[in-house]
Amino acid sequence: MIPAAELLAVLAFPNIDPIAFSIGPIAVHWYGLAYVAGILLGWLYARRLVTRADLWPRDTPPMTVAQLDDFLVWAALGVILGGRIGYILFYDFAAIADNPLRALEIWNGGMSFHGGFTGTAIAMFLFARKNKIALWSLFDIVSAVVPIGLFFGRIANFVNGELWGRLSGAPWAFVFPNAGPFARHPSQLYEAALEGILLLGLLALAVYAFKALKRPGFVTGMFVAGYAISRIFVEFFREPDAQLGYLFGGWLTMGMLLSLPMLALGIWAMQRARRAAI
């Protein structure tokens, strides 16, 4: 049990308005800007990857820059629609069953990474089939850049004072405005560091130093497994969703449960890529 005195001796939470700026009646939120920044910077990085022929099997990029530009719209729709639908199904189904209009209240937040992951995967499958692009290589391109969006998204979660961590006496803990009077782990920053910065760096190392893109599917598996490990680890510090709580034994959360299949899938994808001929 953490002494109450330790829970109160903490850093002051930065007083940042969730609204970045307003244009007349239109309020632009930091969360929305985070999505825009993640998608645009990921797109620019992806453009660089598809122009480096030496990174790909037989020195042939799987798609053109023009095709990548077209895919940007598909990816954005997959992330947004999948993220929202995933949140409804995994985290807020009971409340929305009582009030179906709540599903449309996107201004109240509610996005799921696992839903966005699924939505983007469907978008990639449909786009690759339509344009006759090697599916695993398209997966690899997207996987290499996704941590950029994850980083900005978690920073926006911190700015909004949401998805906070469990009670903590650590000297870097914060008292979040809507989480009661006691200090909590800034789990959003943990995720930004692990799912964003660290995972982006490891994937870049695999791509540029070890030419991992030459084995289609390996970067995808590395990203999926890396995200799953990061998420499961941070879930031990993150407060579970209030409407769900712990699923088993006072420690298992929905985030852990949804990440376990991703871990298995990522390991399988890496093994499959290593066995495949270049």
Secondary structure as GFF3:
##gff-version 3
##sequence-region A 1 278
A	DSSP	alpha_helix	4	8	.	.	.	ID=ss1
A	DSSP	beta_strand	19	23	.	.	.	ID=ss2
A	DSSP	beta_strand	26	29	.	.	.	ID=ss3
A	DSSP	alpha_helix	30	50	.	.	.	ID=ss4
A	DSSP	three_ten_helix	53	55	.	.	.	ID=ss5
A	DSSP	three_ten_helix	57	59	.	.	.	ID=ss6
A	DSSP	alpha_helix	65	90	.	.	.	ID=ss7
A	DSSP	alpha_helix	93	98	.	.	.	ID=ss8
A	DSSP	three_ten_helix	100	104	.	.	.	ID=ss9
A	DSSP	three_ten_helix	106	108	.	.	.	ID=ss10
A	DSSP	alpha_helix	113	131	.	.	.	ID=ss11
A	DSSP	alpha_helix	135	160	.	.	.	ID=ss12
A	DSSP	alpha_helix	187	191	.	.	.	ID=ss13
A	DSSP	pi_helix	192	198	.	.	.	ID=ss14
A	DSSP	alpha_helix	199	208	.	.	.	ID=ss15
A	DSSP	three_ten_helix	212	214	.	.	.	ID=ss16
A	DSSP	alpha_helix	218	235	.	.	.	ID=ss17
A	DSSP	alpha_helix	254	275	.	.	.	ID=ss18
###
